């Protein structure tokens, strides 16, 4: 496994499992933390898009504000696909708070003003 916590990219060697897991090859404690999390409960940030009504753009890009368990990503995407947003939207607006009771918010990643068409 390659650690992705810093630019060094240490090659981690994992043996054993559970309480008997040993991790070697890391140059800092972040490597141990990364390997344990990746093997027991891997998490990822992800991005998606949501339709926007009444805006200068038809789709709003969104992302998680922190990593979510990989096991929950497909369920989160289903909830995101059900959303409908009306402009205006600002970067950082929370679109779906606390998705799946994970403590993770889905937030806007761009500004979309109301359409200027009359």
MMTF fields as JSON, N, C-alpha, C and O atoms, coordinates in Angstrom:
{
  "mmtfVersion": "1.0.0",
  "mmtfProducer": "UNKNOWN",
  "numBonds": 471,
  "numAtoms": 472,
  "numGroups": 118,
  "numChains": 1,
  "numModels": 1,
  "chainsPerModel": [1],
  "groupsPerChain": [118],
  "chainIdList": ["A"],
  "bondAtomList": [4, 2, 8, 6, 12, 10, 16, 14, 20, 18, 24, 22, 28, 26, 32, 30, 36, 34, 40, 38, 44, 42, 48, 46, 52, 50, 56, 54, 60, 58, 64, 62, 68, 66, 72, 70, 76, 74, 80, 78, 84, 82, 88, 86, 92, 90, 96, 94, 100, 98, 104, 102, 108, 106, 112, 110, 116, 114, 120, 118, 124, 122, 128, 126, 132, 130, 136, 134, 140, 138, 144, 142, 148, 146, 152, 150, 156, 154, 160, 158, 164, 162, 168, 166, 172, 170, 176, 174, 180, 178, 184, 182, 188, 186, 192, 190, 196, 194, 200, 198, 204, 202, 208, 206, 212, 210, 216, 214, 220, 218, 224, 222, 228, 226, 232, 230, 236, 234, 240, 238, 244, 242, 248, 246, 252, 250, 256, 254, 260, 258, 264, 262, 268, 266, 272, 270, 276, 274, 280, 278, 284, 282, 288, 286, 292, 290, 296, 294, 300, 298, 304, 302, 308, 306, 312, 310, 316, 314, 320, 318, 324, 322, 328, 326, 332, 330, 336, 334, 340, 338, 344, 342, 348, 346, 352, 350, 356, 354, 360, 358, 364, 362, 368, 366, 372, 370, 376, 374, 380, 378, 384, 382, 388, 386, 392, 390, 396, 394, 400, 398, 404, 402, 408, 406, 412, 410, 416, 414, 420, 418, 424, 422, 428, 426, 432, 430, 436, 434, 440, 438, 444, 442, 448, 446, 452, 450, 456, 454, 460, 458, 464, 462, 468, 466],
  "bondOrderList": [1, 1, 1, 1, 1, 1, 1, 1, 1, 1, 1, 1, 1, 1, 1, 1, 1, 1, 1, 1, 1, 1, 1, 1, 1, 1, 1, 1, 1, 1, 1, 1, 1, 1, 1, 1, 1, 1, 1, 1, 1, 1, 1, 1, 1, 1, 1, 1, 1, 1, 1, 1, 1, 1, 1, 1, 1, 1, 1, 1, 1, 1, 1, 1, 1, 1, 1, 1, 1, 1, 1, 1, 1, 1, 1, 1, 1, 1, 1, 1, 1, 1, 1, 1, 1, 1, 1, 1, 1, 1, 1, 1, 1, 1, 1, 1, 1, 1, 1, 1, 1, 1, 1, 1, 1, 1, 1, 1, 1, 1, 1, 1, 1, 1, 1, 1, 1],
  "groupList": [{"groupName": "UNK", "atomNameList": ["N", "CA", "C", "O"], "elementList": ["N", "C", "C", "O"], "formalChargeList": [0, 0, 0, 0], "bondAtomList": [1, 0, 2, 1, 3, 2], "bondOrderList": [1, 1, 2], "singleLetterCode": "X", "chemCompType": "L-PEPTIDE LINKING"}],
  "groupTypeList": [0, 0, 0, 0, 0, 0, 0, 0, 0, 0, 0, 0, 0, 0, 0, 0, 0, 0, 0, 0, 0, 0, 0, 0, 0, 0, 0, 0, 0, 0, 0, 0, 0, 0, 0, 0, 0, 0, 0, 0, 0, 0, 0, 0, 0, 0, 0, 0, 0, 0, 0, 0, 0, 0, 0, 0, 0, 0, 0, 0, 0, 0, 0, 0, 0, 0, 0, 0, 0, 0, 0, 0, 0, 0, 0, 0, 0, 0, 0, 0, 0, 0, 0, 0, 0, 0, 0, 0, 0, 0, 0, 0, 0, 0, 0, 0, 0, 0, 0, 0, 0, 0, 0, 0, 0, 0, 0, 0, 0, 0, 0, 0, 0, 0, 0, 0, 0, 0],
  "groupIdList": [1, 2, 3, 4, 5, 6, 7, 8, 9, 10, 11, 12, 13, 14, 15, 16, 17, 18, 19, 20, 21, 22, 23, 24, 25, 26, 27, 28, 29, 30, 31, 32, 33, 34, 35, 36, 37, 38, 39, 40, 41, 42, 43, 44, 45, 46, 47, 48, 49, 50, 51, 52, 53, 54, 55, 56, 57, 58, 59, 60, 61, 62, 63, 64, 65, 66, 67, 68, 69, 70, 71, 72, 73, 74, 75, 76, 77, 78, 79, 80, 81, 82, 83, 84, 85, 86, 87, 88, 89, 90, 91, 92, 93, 94, 95, 96, 97, 98, 99, 100, 101, 102, 103, 104, 105, 106, 107, 108, 109, 110, 111, 112, 113, 114, 115, 116, 117, 118],
  "secStructList": [7, 5, 7, 7, 1, 1, 6, 6, 7, 7, 5, 7, 3, 3, 3, 1, 7, 4, 4, 4, 7, 3, 3, 3, 1, 7, 1, 1, 2, 2, 2, 2, 2, 2, 2, 2, 2, 2, 2, 2, 1, 7, 3, 3, 7, 7, 3, 3, 3, 3, 3, 3, 3, 1, 5, 1, 1, 1, 3, 3, 3, 3, 3, 3, 1, 1, 7, 3, 3, 4, 4, 4, 2, 2, 2, 2, 2, 2, 2, 2, 2, 6, 7, 7, 3, 3, 1, 7, 5, 7, 6, 6, 7, 3, 3, 3, 6, 6, 4, 4, 4, 1, 1, 7, 7, 3, 3, 3, 7, 1, 7, 5, 7, 5, 7, 7, 7, 7],
  "xCoordList": [0.856, 0.0, 0.899, 1.916, 0.517, 1.251, 0.497, -0.695, 1.185, 0.588, 0.428, 1.336, -0.738, -1.009, -1.124, -1.626, -0.661, -0.796, 0.188, -0.041, 1.244, 2.205, 2.911, 2.716, 3.724, 4.39, 5.421, 5.828, 5.854, 6.861, 6.313, 7.022, 5.075, 4.468, 5.136, 5.558, 5.235, 5.892, 5.195, 3.969, 5.993, 5.458, 5.266, 6.232, 4.009, 3.682, 3.564, 3.016, 4.081, 3.984, 3.126, 3.463, 2.019, 1.074, 1.065, 0.972, 1.163, 1.03, 0.113, -0.023, -0.508, -1.456, -2.775, -2.987, -3.656, -4.965, -5.486, -5.031, -6.449, -7.074, -6.059, -5.21, -6.152, -5.238, -3.809, -2.871, -3.641, -2.309, -1.685, -0.681, -2.295, -1.781, -0.507, -0.433, 0.493, 1.712, 1.914, 1.645, 2.395, 2.601, 4.04, 4.518, 4.729, 6.124, 6.295, 5.442, 7.394, 7.727, 7.349, 7.728, 6.613, 6.205, 7.344, 8.117, 7.436, 8.456, 7.904, 8.647, 6.578, 5.968, 4.723, 4.265, 4.17, 2.983, 1.744, 0.831, 1.706, 0.551, 0.377, -0.745, 1.473, 1.401, 0.672, -0.117, 0.926, 0.255, -1.244, -2.074, -1.575, -2.989, -3.688, -4.792, -3.044, -3.632, -3.905, -5.003, -2.932, -3.088, -4.212, -5.027, -4.263, -5.314, -6.696, -7.616, -6.838, -8.14, -8.502, -9.652, -7.537, -7.802, -8.204, -8.984, -7.684, -8.007, -9.261, -9.903, -9.623, -10.783, -12.025, -13.131, -11.871, -13.006, -12.523, -12.357, -12.296, -11.79, -12.811, -14.015, -12.319, -13.178, -12.684, -11.518, -13.603, -13.253, -14.085, -15.21, -13.532, -14.307, -14.841, -14.211, -15.983, -16.468, -17.234, -17.659, -17.399, -18.105, -19.227, -19.19, -20.218, -21.347, -21.942, -21.317, -23.128, -23.799, -25.302, -25.84, -25.966, -27.397, -28.007, -27.411, -29.184, -29.851, -30.219, -30.576, -30.12, -30.452, -31.537, -31.432, -32.577, -33.636, -33.411, -32.979, -33.705, -33.663, -32.282, -32.127, -31.265, -29.906, -29.243, -29.762, -28.088, -27.308, -26.717, -26.298, -26.684, -26.196, -27.248, -28.017, -27.278, -28.31, -27.901, -28.755, -26.605, -26.121, -25.194, -24.396, -25.316, -24.472, -23.518, -23.95, -22.231, -21.269, -21.264, -21.304, -21.215, -21.209, -20.148, -19.662, -19.797, -18.82, -19.079, -19.812, -18.465, -18.517, -17.576, -16.545, -17.931, -17.046, -15.975, -15.056, -16.08, -15.051, -15.292, -16.351, -14.342, -14.504, -15.688, -16.062, -16.256, -17.368, -16.954, -16.16, -17.479, -17.153, -17.467, -18.523, -16.551, -16.776, -18.051, -18.713, -18.402, -19.607, -20.872, -21.899, -20.811, -21.999, -22.103, -23.113, -21.086, -21.058, -22.238, -22.868, -22.555, -23.659, -24.993, -25.838, -25.198, -26.425, -26.475, -27.537, -25.326, -25.27, -25.578, -26.273, -25.076, -25.333, -26.825, -27.357, -27.5, -28.95, -29.678, -30.589, -29.281, -29.912, -29.599, -30.476, -28.37, -27.977, -28.785, -29.198, -29.011, -29.768, -31.219, -31.871, -31.732, -33.117, -33.247, -34.36, -32.123, -32.145, -32.483, -32.122, -33.188, -33.451, -33.157, -33.664, -32.357, -31.905, -32.444, -32.584, -32.74, -33.141, -32.081, -31.657, -31.656, -30.66, -31.25, -32.47, -30.454, -28.99, -28.382, -28.985, -27.167, -26.389, -24.987, -24.445, -24.4, -23.042, -22.116, -22.542, -20.854, -19.846, -19.92, -19.958, -19.938, -19.961, -21.35, -21.487, -22.406, -23.765, -23.942, -23.532, -24.551, -24.828, -26.099, -27.172, -25.955, -27.068, -27.787, -29.017, -27.026, -27.595, -26.812, -25.668, -27.418, -26.71, -26.705, -27.688, -25.604, -25.494, -26.062, -26.919, -25.578, -26.105, -25.952, -24.881, -27.008, -27.05, -26.618, -26.12, -26.804, -26.391, -24.913, -24.528, -24.085, -22.645, -21.854, -20.67, -22.505, -21.777, -21.119, -20.405, -21.355, -20.781, -21.849, -22.983, -21.48, -22.387, -22.018, -20.849, -23.031, -22.818, -22.899, -23.916, -21.827, -21.74, -21.532, -20.974, -21.997, -21.831, -20.375, -19.691, -19.911, -18.527, -18.414, -17.323, -19.557, -19.518, -20.689, -21.683, -20.548, -21.638, -22.509, -22.001, -23.819, -24.748, -25.776, -26.666, -25.635, -26.604, -27.931, -28.013, -28.973, -30.253, -30.051, -29.206, -30.819, -30.74, -31.115, -31.999, -30.463, -30.749, -31.762, -32.089, -32.266, -33.269, -34.584, -34.956, -35.284, -36.596, -37.69, -38.861],
  "yCoordList": [-1.173, 0.0, 1.232, 1.272, 2.228, 3.491, 4.513, 4.738, 5.123, 6.156, 7.428, 7.817, 8.069, 9.277, 10.534, 11.561, 10.451, 11.596, 12.722, 13.845, 12.467, 13.526, 13.177, 12.082, 14.08, 13.827, 12.698, 12.247, 12.23, 11.162, 9.891, 9.241, 9.516, 8.313, 7.046, 6.222, 6.883, 5.698, 4.412, 4.353, 3.395, 2.068, 1.371, 1.065, 1.124, 0.51, -0.995, -1.485, -1.718, -3.166, -3.539, -3.225, -4.209, -4.568, -6.075, -6.817, -6.51, -7.941, -8.132, -7.248, -9.293, -9.567, -8.863, -8.282, -8.93, -8.292, -7.922, -8.446, -7.007, -6.599, -6.072, -5.248, -6.556, -6.115, -6.573, -6.031, -7.566, -8.114, -7.537, -8.048, -6.454, -5.828, -5.059, -4.319, -5.246, -4.448, -3.727, -4.263, -2.498, -1.655, -1.181, -0.681, -1.339, -0.909, -0.132, -0.183, 0.578, 1.319, 2.785, 3.559, 3.176, 4.578, 5.407, 4.939, 6.659, 7.567, 8.514, 9.294, 8.439, 9.253, 8.543, 7.583, 8.992, 8.332, 8.39, 7.578, 9.342, 9.43, 8.165, 7.795, 7.513, 6.283, 5.178, 4.445, 5.055, 4.032, 4.332, 3.442, 5.594, 5.992, 5.742, 5.199, 6.136, 5.957, 4.479, 4.129, 3.617, 2.189, 1.579, 0.82, 1.898, 1.335, 1.773, 0.96, 3.06, 3.554, 2.953, 2.576, 2.863, 2.342, 0.866, 0.411, 0.134, -1.291, -1.568, -2.599, -0.672, -0.933, -0.141, -0.68, 1.118, 1.939, 3.005, 4.164, 2.621, 3.593, 4.708, 4.46, 5.915, 7.067, 7.802, 7.704, 8.544, 9.328, 10.604, 10.629, 11.652, 12.81, 12.485, 11.739, 13.032, 12.847, 14.081, 14.895, 14.2, 15.33, 14.809, 13.673, 15.654, 15.298, 16.594, 17.651, 16.513, 17.715, 17.576, 16.471, 18.729, 18.804, 19.816, 20.865, 19.524, 20.5, 21.783, 21.748, 22.907, 24.208, 24.856, 24.909, 25.348, 26.078, 27.57, 28.018, 28.341, 29.799, 30.399, 31.525, 29.656, 30.169, 30.357, 29.923, 31.01, 31.204, 29.895, 29.813, 28.875, 27.553, 26.532, 26.756, 25.415, 24.414, 23.364, 22.643, 23.263, 22.264, 22.919, 23.796, 22.476, 22.94, 21.837, 20.719, 22.127, 21.147, 21.199, 22.273, 20.007, 19.881, 18.873, 18.091, 18.906, 17.952, 17.739, 18.495, 16.7, 16.485, 17.477, 17.838, 17.923, 18.86, 18.139, 18.775, 16.828, 15.984, 14.562, 14.275, 13.684, 12.324, 11.588, 11.824, 10.694, 9.845, 8.395, 8.113, 7.489, 6.074, 5.62, 5.945, 4.87, 4.356, 3.53, 3.496, 2.868, 2.044, 2.876, 2.351, 4.152, 5.01, 5.886, 6.565, 5.886, 6.803, 6.589, 7.565, 5.361, 5.13, 5.574, 6.104, 5.369, 5.845, 7.372, 7.963, 8.005, 9.475, 9.999, 11.004, 9.338, 9.764, 9.676, 10.539, 8.647, 8.535, 9.746, 10.283, 10.173, 11.34, 12.602, 13.441, 12.738, 13.909, 13.982, 15.065, 12.84, 12.819, 13.252, 13.637, 13.196, 13.608, 15.117, 15.639, 15.816, 17.238, 18.101, 17.788, 19.195, 20.224, 21.558, 21.834, 22.373, 23.634, 24.785, 24.662, 25.889, 27.105, 28.17, 28.386, 28.829, 29.896, 31.063, 31.227, 31.856, 31.866, 30.863, 30.498, 30.436, 29.535, 30.111, 30.618, 30.032, 30.543, 29.407, 28.439, 29.537, 28.561, 28.381, 29.352, 27.131, 26.824, 26.648, 26.167, 27.029, 26.79, 25.301, 24.464, 24.977, 23.581, 23.179, 23.741, 22.207, 21.745, 20.584, 20.537, 19.658, 18.548, 18.476, 18.02, 18.926, 18.852, 17.433, 16.701, 17.063, 15.802, 14.613, 13.883, 14.435, 13.373, 12.013, 11.679, 11.251, 9.901, 9.881, 8.864, 10.995, 11.11, 10.803, 10.219, 11.194, 10.931, 12.111, 11.975, 13.267, 14.474, 15.156, 16.145, 14.635, 15.177, 15.995, 15.544, 17.205, 18.052, 17.997, 17.849, 18.119, 18.286, 19.783, 20.411, 20.361, 21.81, 22.2, 21.443, 23.401, 23.946, 24.318, 24.798, 24.094, 24.43, 25.563, 25.877, 26.176, 27.327, 28.247, 27.85, 29.472, 30.445, 30.313, 30.205, 30.324, 30.377, 31.472, 31.286, 32.609, 33.694, 33.374, 32.493, 34.116, 34.009, 34.418, 35.259, 33.829, 34.175, 35.65, 36.168, 36.296, 37.701, 37.853, 38.976, 36.743, 36.785, 37.257, 36.908, 38.051, 38.561, 37.967, 38.279],
  "zCoordList": [0.0, 0.0, 0.0, 0.693, -0.778, -0.815, 0.036, -0.171, 0.978, 1.817, 0.978, 0.243, 1.1, 0.324, 1.192, 0.736, 2.435, 3.342, 3.082, 3.533, 2.391, 2.075, 0.773, 0.246, 0.245, -1.044, -1.031, -2.102, 0.129, 0.166, -0.461, -1.23, -0.16, -0.732, -0.263, -1.074, 1.043, 1.606, 1.166, 1.072, 0.901, 0.62, 1.956, 2.657, 2.3, 3.575, 3.411, 2.423, 4.384, 4.397, 5.596, 6.737, 5.327, 6.368, 6.518, 5.54, 7.769, 8.035, 9.232, 10.078, 9.286, 10.357, 10.089, 9.025, 11.08, 10.948, 12.328, 13.345, 12.341, 13.6, 14.59, 14.25, 15.824, 16.883, 16.637, 17.221, 15.774, 15.501, 14.237, 13.743, 13.712, 12.499, 12.808, 13.788, 11.957, 12.06, 10.735, 9.66, 10.85, 9.676, 9.704, 10.722, 8.586, 8.48, 7.18, 6.293, 7.083, 5.872, 5.933, 5.054, 6.949, 7.075, 7.642, 8.477, 7.17, 7.683, 8.741, 9.336, 8.975, 10.026, 10.543, 9.924, 11.655, 12.224, 11.32, 11.475, 10.377, 9.485, 8.648, 8.302, 8.327, 7.539, 8.275, 7.678, 9.554, 10.364, 10.435, 10.251, 10.704, 10.785, 9.449, 9.413, 8.36, 7.029, 6.75, 6.319, 6.987, 6.692, 7.526, 7.002, 8.801, 9.658, 9.185, 9.102, 8.877, 8.407, 7.055, 6.828, 6.17, 4.826, 4.867, 4.031, 5.819, 5.913, 6.729, 6.532, 7.64, 8.499, 8.097, 8.145, 7.704, 7.287, 6.313, 6.694, 5.056, 4.083, 3.833, 3.762, 3.705, 3.441, 2.206, 1.823, 1.591, 0.408, 0.382, 0.881, -0.196, -0.602, -1.988, -2.738, -2.328, -3.696, -4.135, -3.316, -5.43, -6.022, -6.909, -7.381, -7.125, -7.971, -8.524, -8.437, -9.082, -9.564, -9.354, -9.282, -9.258, -8.981, -9.947, -10.187, -10.506, -11.384, -10.626, -9.449, -11.331, -10.748, -11.601, -12.827, -10.936, -11.632, -11.459, -10.397, -12.504, -12.415, -12.313, -11.84, -12.755, -12.664, -14.01, -15.039, -13.996, -15.22, -15.736, -16.89, -14.885, -15.27, -14.869, -13.933, -15.576, -15.31, -14.289, -13.772, -13.99, -13.044, -12.019, -12.35, -10.78, -9.68, -9.287, -9.007, -9.26, -8.765, -7.247, -6.647, -6.631, -5.176, -4.768, -5.586, -3.482, -2.955, -1.475, -0.838, -0.943, 0.501, 1.166, 0.598, 2.379, 3.078, 3.879, 4.396, 3.987, 4.585, 4.092, 3.533, 4.288, 3.756, 4.384, 5.533, 3.588, 4.013, 3.778, 2.881, 4.568, 4.408, 2.987, 2.445, 2.388, 1.034, 0.969, -0.068, 2.059, 2.095, 1.911, 1.481, 2.228, 2.203, 0.959, 0.776, 0.102, -1.042, -1.986, -2.395, -2.34, -3.285, -2.691, -3.413, -1.394, -0.745, -0.747, -0.943, -0.53, -0.554, -1.951, -2.094, -2.965, -4.34, -4.661, -5.358, -4.162, -4.376, -3.797, -4.427, -2.609, -1.987, -2.785, -2.99, -3.23, -4.02, -5.314, -5.729, -5.949, -7.217, -7.033, -8.003, -5.813, -5.538, -5.316, -5.256, -5.196, -4.859, -6.068, -7.203, -5.791, -6.797, -6.132, -5.045, -6.761, -6.196, -7.044, -8.261, -6.392, -7.086, -6.844, -5.709, -7.908, -7.81, -7.019, -7.013, -6.371, -6.397, -5.417, -4.408, -5.753, -4.905, -4.805, -5.787, -3.611, -3.399, -2.988, -2.358, -3.349, -2.947, -1.436, -0.68, -1.015, 0.412, 0.987, 2.112, 0.237, 0.728, 0.996, 0.191, 2.123, 2.446, 1.701, 1.919, 0.83, 0.008, 0.695, 0.713, 1.253, 2.034, 3.34, 3.349, 4.457, 5.727, 6.291, 6.17, 6.9, 7.651, 6.87, 7.367, 5.663, 4.805, 5.48, 5.987, 5.481, 6.067, 7.537, 8.021, 8.246, 9.659, 9.858, 10.871, 8.892, 8.955, 9.512, 9.821, 9.643, 10.029, 8.846, 9.014, 7.649, 6.422, 5.709, 5.55, 5.277, 4.511, 3.036, 2.68, 2.183, 0.747, 0.488, 0.782, -0.064, -0.234, -1.693, -2.487, -2.021, -3.368, -3.605, -2.701, -4.823, -5.152, -6.164, -6.64, -6.489, -7.391, -7.101, -6.493, -7.545, -7.446, -8.692, -9.808, -8.49, -9.606, -9.291, -8.462, -9.967, -9.736, -10.42, -11.276, -10.018, -10.709, -12.153, -12.461, -13.018, -14.429, -14.63, -13.947, -15.538, -15.802, -16.93, -17.313, -17.469, -18.549, -17.983, -16.862, -18.764, -18.341, -19.164, -18.951]
}
